[in-house]
Every structure is written in structure tokens, then in C-alpha cells.
Amino acid sequence: MSSTNWSLTDNIFDNVTKDNFSKMRIIAPYTKAVLTARQNDPEIAQILAAYAPVSDNYVTLFDTLLESRGEHIGSTVKVRALLKQLSGNHIRKWDVAIQKVYDLGTPDYIRLLPNRRKPFQQGKQDQRDAAVAALIKAIGTDAALATLKGDIQAFYTLLKNAIKSNRGNFGTISVLSTKTEDARIVTAQAMMTVYFSLGMLNVTNLKKVDAYFDLPNIQNKRQTTYNHQIPARSFNFILLHTFKPTDTFKVVNTGDAILDFGLSQTRKEAFTTVPYFTVAAHKTATGTGSQVIKSTFRFFMVVNNTDLDGSYVLTTGF
């Protein structure tokens, strides 16, 4: 893990905010606020002029990312609700309506619902979406089922739009996450510039520089709890750490998806080979470094290979 100490070669602001966008959201505006309060000093005003746009840009990106994550959660809930309606009342009513026109087991009934209700109640999201589309196509111009077809099409439009919105939100989150990370690094560099600039102004009394930085949050570096959500069929970077065999971590799987935890060579790719640590839905498990160590890999990741959105709380013991 990166050093938490001040040194001539470390950027402390980068170190303390790695994998912690929220902390940068706290410490960057703090420094801006102190500089703003003292900008009557021309030299402080000059420092503020260079720093403020960088800090403001980070805050804007972070807040937008947070909003997008909320929108994604909301759209995920909507898709789940529609799929639940599909597997329950909707397919039951559609099946009953079809049987009023074509008896169960007749060629026309089989043409419409060859596997009865199963494709609408089981399978992946896209498979169930496709089952609705196939039923609409199978009904075609059948006048006896025209009203039913209209009802099915109305639901299908709702489902397609919800899925599209959900996937769009996830794509937006991915882009914003990358932009926020880039902005975090730039902001850390800008904060280091502020630190050195203030140091030059107060070289005979460096203690004065402390007032410009949120020291309690900066000095409290080590993060031990990670509470995150992970969309279906995706992976996320959690933390950077050189695992020892005796290192421990606890995972509380708070969602419906089975989750895998392991090490990857980079933060931008999921691990694909063993070893990794699997935690079943709604279960708690404790793992050790010996269960995930892989070569010199240091990027601890979570992978969700299911069609369900997941969530977890990870607590590290190192």
C-alpha cells in the first residue's frame, strides 16, 4: 500500500485520496475555502486563481458521478419491477387471453407460446425481453388478438426504454468514473502546488501552512471499510494492496448476486483465473491473502458475473 507519510517524493494528497473520491471531495474545497477567505493578500489571491478552477472541476465531476450512480440504481429498480410484472401478472393474463381464443395444446396456441410461460419467467434479461418481442411478432395481424397485442406492445415499450436507460446510465457512470479519477490526480497535483507555494511564503514558519489544509481528513489515510454496489455483468476496482498470506478481509454480501473477489494486473480489467474468493448472495465470509494472491498482482477487484445487480461491504484487516 502507498506510504501515508510526508516525504520529498510522495504527493500526500494523491496518496490519501487513492480509491477514495469522497475524501478528495472533502479536502479540495476545504483548501479553496481557506484561500478564498484570505485572498485580500495578493499572493494568496494568485494561488487561489490557479487552484480554484481545478478544485471546482473536481467537485462538479464528483457530484455528477454521484447523481448518475443514483439514477442507475433507480433505473435498475425499475427494470427489476417490470421483469417481476412480466413473470407474474402479465404473462398469466396474456396466456389466459390467448387460451380464450386458442385452446391449450392446439397448433395456434403452440405457435404463440411454444414453451408456455417459461421464457417470460426465467432466463437472462435480454432473453425475457426477446420472448416478449417474439410473442408480438407471432401474433402478427391476428384480428382476434389485436387488443391483446396492443397491451403487450405497450408493456414492451416500457421494458425496452427502461433497459436502454439502465444501460445508458451504466455507460455514463463508467465514463464519469474515468474522468473523476483523472480530475482527482490533477487536483492532487494542484494541492501539492498550493502547499509548496504556501511553504515558500512561510518558509520561516511552515506551521502556518497547516491552516490551509483539512489535516484531520488528510492524516486519517487508511480506509478499512468499502461499501459499494456493482451492476450485473460488471467488475469494479476496490483497492490497491500487496497482499500477504496472513492478511484478512471480511465480505458481507448484501445483495442478490454471487460476487467474486480477487487480484488483477490492472484496475481496468477483471481477473479471469483462480485464485479468487467467492461470496454467495446474502452471506458473510472471511478470506485471507493466501486465497487471492496471484503473482505480483495488487489490484483487488470485485466481479459480478450474474444478471443481478449486487452490493457488498468489505472490511480489511490490514
Phi, psi and omega in degrees: 000147182301149180298146178255006183262155172290139175204171181287344184250353180259144167264102186299327182289327174289314182301315187282348181248001176302129179063022182213075179302323184298322181294318177297326178297336179272310190281330182293310178296330178302310180297320178298318182297318180292317178299318180298319181294339184243020186284358173296337173283119184305324181289323176292321179300323179293318177296316180298318182302323180280326187274321188305314181298326179292313179298315181298320180297317179297314181301317180298314180295316181298314181296323177293319177300316180298318179295318180295323177298320177296319178296322180294318178299318179297317180290328177294317178299321181294316179298315180301318181296318180293320178294326177293319177297319180299313184286345181254258187297320187296305183293329177297313180294320179296318180297315180298318180297320180293320181292339176289339179256318181233121181300150177302130177092351178284159181305320181292322178294314181297324178298324182278315182230073184299331179244024181053233187269349188306313182297339181270347185247344183227163178100177181288164182306313182292328179291321180287324174299317180294327179296321178294316179298320180294322179294318178300316180294321181293324178295319176054237184257020180297108185297327182292340181244018184299316180295316178299318180300320178298319178296317181295318179297321179297317178293319181299322178296316178300315182294315181298317180295321180294317179296317180298317179295319180298315180290326177294320178297320180295320177297320178296319179298318180299314180295315181294324178298317178295316180295322180292321177296317177299318180292326177299316180296315179297320180294320177299320177294320179295322178293324177294322177297318176300316181301312181293321179297316178293325178297321178293327179283338184234040187298334180271351179209073185297343179300332180297336182293331183306323187298341184273356186230147181280078188300320180303317179285326180291318183283336177274072187285310195291120176261129183243348181237133182231115183244106188223163170249153179220120182296162177301146175054050181212175175220154180222146173279136180253303184201162178254124184199141172269102186287139168257154182304330184269354177300142181239154174209149179240135179241126171253107180278106186265003184244192184266353185260146171285131184240143177247138180238131181193185184255141178235163181284332177222166179280353185256010178217148179278153173286147183235355181232161177289160003272151170210165189248120184255136178234122181291160179302137177059032178237159176242135181215148177248130181241168178233164179303326181297341181271351183230346184302131182215106179053229179254017182296141184232353185268106182277122188237161169239137181236133177244104182264013182259175177267012180247142173291146182237171176204155183200163170235119180252130176239126181264149178251021181233000000 
